[in-house]
Amino acid sequence: MQNAFSAILGLIAPVFLAATISNATAAPPARTAEDRYIVARDAAIEKISAIYDARNSDDAARKVEEAATADLGAQMRAILNESARGLRQAS
């Protein structure tokens, strides 16, 4: 009985090893809209903070804030519209 178990385990182990290696080398999952929003938000915070830390809170800072607000707003609307479509389809 022990030999049969060892033989089966010997056949299955390479399959699991190959599956683990293939998953490890697979491409990372695509970023979701939420992930892209968070990356853009963090970049905007960093950029705007640098401007204010340098005490350059003038017209340039306002323009950067307005551009970031518009971009993030558009991304958020797309996320919410996508979610709303999913809710309508589920109903």
matplotlib code that plots the C-alpha trace (Angstrom):
import matplotlib.pyplot as plt

x = [0.0, 2.9, 4.4, 1.2, 0.8, 4.4, 4.0, 0.8, 2.5, 5.5, 3.3, 1.2, 4.0, 5.6, 2.2, 1.7, 5.2, 4.7, 1.3, 3.0, 5.8, 3.5, 1.4, 4.5, 5.6, 2.2, 1.5, 0.2, -3.5, -4.6, -5.2, -8.8, -10.3, -10.2, -6.5, -5.8, -7.8, -5.8, -2.5, -3.5, -4.8, -1.6, 0.5, -1.7, -1.3, 2.4, 2.7, 0.4, 2.1, 5.5, 4.3, 2.9, 5.9, 8.1, 5.7, 4.8, 1.1, 0.4, -1.3, 0.7, -0.4, -4.0, -3.7, -2.3, -5.1, -7.7, -6.2, -6.0, -9.5, -10.9, -8.9, -9.8, -13.5, -13.7, -12.1, -14.6, -17.6, -16.4, -16.1, -19.5, -21.1, -19.5, -20.8, -24.3, -24.4, -23.5, -26.3, -28.9, -27.8, -28.0, -31.6]
y = [0.0, 2.3, 1.7, 2.5, 5.8, 6.7, 5.9, 8.1, 10.9, 10.6, 11.1, 13.9, 16.0, 17.1, 18.2, 20.4, 21.7, 22.6, 24.3, 26.4, 27.4, 28.3, 30.5, 32.2, 33.2, 34.2, 37.8, 39.9, 40.6, 43.6, 46.7, 47.5, 51.0, 51.4, 50.5, 53.0, 55.7, 55.1, 55.3, 58.6, 60.0, 59.2, 60.7, 63.9, 64.1, 63.8, 66.4, 68.9, 68.4, 69.0, 72.3, 73.5, 72.2, 74.4, 77.3, 77.7, 77.9, 80.2, 79.9, 76.8, 75.0, 75.9, 74.6, 71.3, 70.9, 71.7, 69.2, 66.5, 67.1, 66.9, 63.7, 62.0, 63.1, 61.6, 58.3, 58.2, 58.8, 55.9, 53.6, 54.6, 54.2, 50.7, 49.7, 51.0, 49.0, 45.9, 46.6, 47.0, 43.8, 41.9, 43.1]
z = [0.0, 0.8, -2.6, -4.4, -2.5, -3.2, -6.9, -7.1, -5.2, -7.5, -10.5, -9.1, -7.6, -10.9, -12.2, -9.2, -9.5, -13.2, -12.4, -9.6, -11.9, -14.8, -12.4, -11.1, -14.6, -15.8, -16.7, -13.8, -13.8, -15.8, -13.7, -13.0, -13.5, -9.7, -9.6, -12.4, -10.5, -7.3, -9.1, -10.8, -7.5, -5.7, -8.5, -8.4, -4.6, -4.8, -7.6, -5.9, -2.5, -4.1, -5.5, -2.2, -0.3, -2.5, -1.7, -5.3, -4.7, -7.6, -11.0, -11.9, -8.8, -9.5, -13.1, -11.9, -9.3, -11.9, -14.4, -11.8, -10.6, -14.2, -14.9, -11.6, -12.0, -15.5, -14.2, -11.3, -13.5, -15.8, -12.7, -11.4, -14.9, -15.2, -11.8, -12.6, -15.8, -13.9, -11.4, -14.1, -15.8, -12.5, -11.9]

ax = plt.figure().add_subplot(projection="3d")
ax.plot(x, y, z, "-o")
ax.set_aspect("equal")
plt.show()
